[in-house]
């Protein structure tokens, strides 16, 4: 039976991927925040799901996961991540560090830890990036920075691991129907609560635009199944893509980000 580890499988896209791959016959090691999330996931799945308490920023939990999974692994889906919104001028530096630690440094850490097992199985690696990995939206600069970095990390691993037949794909979803919208706004509110009102007012237009944009995006968001389909192809295709841009609107945004002048894009915000 093929074995796969999915980080950030408690909710949202990670949970959907875990359930879908278990249904397809994979033995899924699902990284979750706590035992309650793991039990819920296991109870919902008709397939083989083994929950693992895994905070990817904690070395001891990564070591335990490596020991539990063993010396062979057919796939690693680096899905865990956070979104820390806010004006770069006002964001507490500790929050920016956390954003980069979770979305960048810890992605490298967990991939390093499982590479021996992946090499033994000639496994595959997936990094969950975002349309923000190509385009920076106001008040999402720190998040976009983490996803820009993740794009480079994915490219680096892919080129360095090619000689062992380990294929690496980057998936770039846009707006998905997941709890991330609520979590993002809650995190933003918590981060900004200690910022003086007069400083927040400097960015009130941008804050209002982000709130409206989040509300609109949530209504128009794609079903997580679109990302699941991309993950399955990246894991099972004989010639997986290096990048999967999920959703037609997001493909247009990516083309805009790559080929149109910065001055044109700046004027859209």
C-alpha positions as CSV (number, residue, x, y, z in Angstrom):
1,X,0.0,0.0,0.0
2,X,1.3,3.5,-0.9
3,X,2.0,5.7,2.1
4,X,1.6,9.5,2.2
5,X,1.9,12.2,4.8
6,X,-0.3,15.3,4.5
7,X,0.4,18.2,6.8
8,X,-2.3,20.5,8.0
9,X,-5.0,17.9,7.6
10,X,-7.3,19.0,10.4
11,X,-9.6,21.2,8.2
12,X,-10.0,22.7,4.7
13,X,-7.9,21.5,1.8
14,X,-5.7,19.2,3.8
15,X,-8.7,17.4,5.2
16,X,-10.2,17.0,1.8
17,X,-7.0,15.6,0.3
18,X,-6.6,13.1,3.2
19,X,-10.2,11.8,2.7
20,X,-9.9,11.6,-1.0
21,X,-6.5,9.7,-1.0
22,X,-7.7,7.3,1.7
23,X,-10.7,6.6,-0.5
24,X,-8.3,5.9,-3.5
25,X,-6.4,3.3,-1.4
26,X,-3.5,5.3,0.0
27,X,-2.4,4.8,3.6
28,X,-2.7,8.4,4.8
29,X,-0.7,9.7,7.7
30,X,-2.7,12.9,8.5
31,X,-0.9,15.7,10.4
32,X,-3.5,17.2,12.7
33,X,-3.4,19.7,15.6
34,X,-4.9,17.5,18.2
35,X,-6.5,14.1,18.9
36,X,-10.0,15.4,18.5
37,X,-9.3,16.5,14.9
38,X,-7.7,13.1,14.3
39,X,-10.6,11.2,15.6
40,X,-13.1,13.2,13.5
41,X,-11.0,12.6,10.4
42,X,-10.7,8.9,11.0
43,X,-14.4,8.5,11.8
44,X,-15.3,10.2,8.5
45,X,-13.0,8.2,6.3
46,X,-13.8,4.7,5.0
47,X,-10.2,4.3,4.1
48,X,-6.9,3.9,6.0
49,X,-6.2,7.2,7.8
50,X,-3.6,7.3,10.6
51,X,-3.8,10.7,12.4
52,X,-0.5,12.1,13.7
53,X,-0.3,15.1,16.0
54,X,2.1,17.3,14.0
55,X,2.9,20.9,14.4
56,X,5.5,21.4,11.7
57,X,7.3,24.1,13.7
58,X,8.1,21.6,16.5
59,X,11.2,19.3,15.9
60,X,10.1,16.7,18.5
61,X,6.8,16.2,16.8
62,X,8.5,15.8,13.4
63,X,10.9,13.3,14.8
64,X,8.0,11.2,16.2
65,X,6.3,11.3,12.9
66,X,9.4,10.1,11.1
67,X,9.7,7.2,13.5
68,X,6.0,6.3,13.2
69,X,6.0,6.4,9.3
70,X,9.2,4.4,8.9
71,X,11.8,4.2,6.2
72,X,9.6,4.4,3.1
73,X,7.2,7.2,2.0
74,X,5.6,7.5,-1.4
75,X,4.3,11.1,-1.0
76,X,4.6,14.2,1.1
77,X,2.0,17.0,0.8
78,X,3.3,20.1,2.4
79,X,-0.1,21.7,3.0
80,X,0.1,23.2,6.5
81,X,0.3,27.0,6.5
82,X,-1.1,30.2,8.0
83,X,-2.2,33.6,6.6
84,X,-1.1,36.7,8.6
85,X,-2.8,39.8,7.1
86,X,-2.0,43.4,7.8
87,X,-0.1,46.4,6.5
88,X,3.7,45.7,6.4
89,X,4.3,49.0,8.2
90,X,2.2,48.0,11.2
91,X,2.6,44.2,11.5
92,X,4.5,43.1,14.6
93,X,7.8,41.7,13.6
94,X,7.1,38.5,15.7
95,X,4.0,37.9,13.5
96,X,6.0,38.3,10.3
97,X,8.6,35.8,11.7
98,X,5.8,33.4,12.5
99,X,4.4,33.7,9.0
100,X,7.8,32.9,7.5
101,X,8.6,30.2,10.0
102,X,5.4,28.2,9.4
103,X,5.1,28.8,5.6
104,X,8.8,28.7,4.7
105,X,11.4,27.4,7.2
106,X,9.2,24.6,8.6
107,X,8.4,23.4,5.0
108,X,12.1,22.9,4.4
109,X,12.5,21.3,7.8
110,X,9.8,18.6,7.4
111,X,10.9,17.9,3.8
112,X,14.5,17.4,4.9
113,X,13.3,15.0,7.7
114,X,11.4,12.8,5.3
115,X,13.7,12.8,2.3
116,X,15.5,9.5,3.3
117,X,12.1,7.8,3.3
118,X,11.0,9.5,0.1
119,X,14.3,8.6,-1.6
120,X,13.9,4.9,-0.7
121,X,10.5,4.9,-2.4
122,X,11.3,7.4,-5.2
123,X,8.4,9.3,-3.7
124,X,6.8,12.6,-4.7
125,X,6.7,16.0,-3.0
126,X,4.0,18.6,-3.2
127,X,4.2,22.2,-2.0
128,X,0.9,24.0,-1.5
129,X,1.6,27.5,-2.7
130,X,-1.0,30.1,-3.8
131,X,-1.9,32.6,-6.4
132,X,-0.2,35.0,-3.9
133,X,3.0,33.2,-4.8
134,X,2.9,35.2,-8.0
135,X,0.8,38.3,-7.2
136,X,1.0,40.5,-4.1
137,X,-2.3,41.9,-2.8
138,X,-2.3,44.9,-0.4
139,X,-2.3,43.8,3.3
140,X,-1.1,40.3,2.3
141,X,2.6,41.2,1.8
142,X,4.0,39.0,4.5
143,X,1.8,36.0,3.3
144,X,2.8,36.6,-0.3
145,X,6.5,36.8,0.7
146,X,6.2,33.3,2.2
147,X,4.5,31.9,-0.9
148,X,7.0,33.6,-3.2
149,X,9.7,31.9,-1.1
150,X,7.9,28.6,-1.3
151,X,7.9,28.8,-5.1
152,X,11.7,29.0,-5.0
153,X,12.0,26.2,-2.5
154,X,9.9,24.0,-4.6
155,X,12.0,24.7,-7.7
156,X,15.1,24.2,-5.7
157,X,14.1,20.8,-4.4
158,X,12.8,19.7,-7.8
159,X,16.1,20.4,-9.5
160,X,18.3,19.0,-6.7
161,X,16.3,15.8,-6.3
162,X,15.8,15.1,-10.0
163,X,18.7,12.6,-10.2
164,X,16.9,10.3,-7.7
165,X,13.7,10.4,-9.7
166,X,11.8,12.3,-6.9
167,X,9.3,14.6,-8.6
168,X,8.3,17.9,-7.0
169,X,5.1,19.8,-7.9
170,X,3.9,23.2,-6.7
171,X,0.1,23.8,-6.5
172,X,-1.2,27.3,-6.7
173,X,-4.8,27.6,-5.6
174,X,-6.8,30.8,-5.4
175,X,-9.9,31.3,-3.4
176,X,-11.2,28.0,-2.0
177,X,-14.3,27.1,0.0
178,X,-12.5,26.4,3.3
179,X,-12.5,27.8,6.9
180,X,-9.3,29.8,6.0
181,X,-11.3,33.0,5.4
182,X,-12.7,33.1,8.9
183,X,-9.3,32.1,10.4
184,X,-7.5,34.8,8.4
185,X,-9.8,37.6,9.5
186,X,-9.6,36.4,13.2
187,X,-5.8,36.3,13.0
188,X,-5.8,39.8,11.5
189,X,-8.0,41.2,14.1
190,X,-5.9,39.7,16.9
191,X,-2.7,41.0,15.4
192,X,-4.1,44.5,14.9
193,X,-5.9,45.0,18.3
194,X,-2.8,46.5,19.9
195,X,-2.1,48.9,17.0
196,X,-3.0,52.5,17.9
197,X,-6.3,53.6,16.2
198,X,-4.6,56.6,14.5
199,X,-2.1,54.3,12.7
200,X,-4.8,51.8,11.6
201,X,-6.8,54.7,10.1
202,X,-3.9,55.3,7.7
203,X,-4.8,52.0,6.0
204,X,-8.6,52.1,6.5
205,X,-9.4,52.1,2.8
206,X,-7.1,49.0,2.3
207,X,-8.6,47.3,5.3
208,X,-12.2,47.9,4.1
209,X,-11.1,46.6,0.6
210,X,-9.6,43.5,2.1
211,X,-12.7,42.7,4.2
212,X,-15.0,43.2,1.1
213,X,-12.6,41.2,-1.1
214,X,-12.6,38.3,1.4
215,X,-16.4,38.3,1.6
216,X,-16.7,38.4,-2.2
217,X,-14.0,35.7,-2.7
218,X,-15.6,33.4,-0.2
219,X,-18.9,33.5,-2.1
220,X,-17.1,32.8,-5.5
221,X,-14.6,30.4,-4.1
222,X,-13.9,27.1,-5.8
223,X,-14.7,23.8,-4.2
224,X,-11.6,22.1,-2.6
225,X,-12.1,19.2,-4.9
226,X,-10.4,21.2,-7.6
227,X,-7.2,21.2,-5.5
228,X,-7.7,17.5,-4.7
229,X,-7.8,16.7,-8.4
230,X,-4.5,18.5,-8.9
231,X,-2.9,16.7,-6.0
232,X,-4.0,13.3,-7.3
233,X,-2.5,14.1,-10.7
234,X,0.8,15.3,-9.2
235,X,1.0,12.1,-7.2
236,X,-0.1,9.6,-9.8
237,X,0.6,11.0,-13.3
238,X,3.7,9.5,-15.1
239,X,4.5,13.1,-16.1
240,X,3.2,15.4,-13.4
241,X,3.3,19.2,-13.9
242,X,5.8,21.3,-12.1
243,X,3.0,23.7,-11.3
244,X,-0.7,23.4,-11.1
245,X,-2.7,26.7,-11.3
246,X,-6.1,25.8,-9.9
247,X,-9.1,27.7,-11.4
248,X,-9.5,29.7,-14.6
249,X,-9.7,33.1,-12.9
250,X,-6.5,32.3,-11.0
251,X,-4.8,31.3,-14.2
252,X,-5.6,34.8,-15.6
253,X,-4.3,36.4,-12.4
254,X,-1.1,34.5,-12.7
255,X,-0.6,35.5,-16.4
256,X,-1.2,39.1,-15.4
257,X,1.3,38.9,-12.6
258,X,4.0,37.3,-14.9
259,X,3.6,39.3,-18.1
260,X,2.1,42.7,-17.5
261,X,4.1,45.7,-16.2
262,X,4.2,46.3,-12.5
263,X,2.8,49.8,-13.0
264,X,-0.3,48.4,-14.6
265,X,-0.9,45.9,-11.8
266,X,-0.3,48.6,-9.2
267,X,-3.1,50.7,-10.6
268,X,-5.6,47.8,-10.1
269,X,-5.4,48.2,-6.3
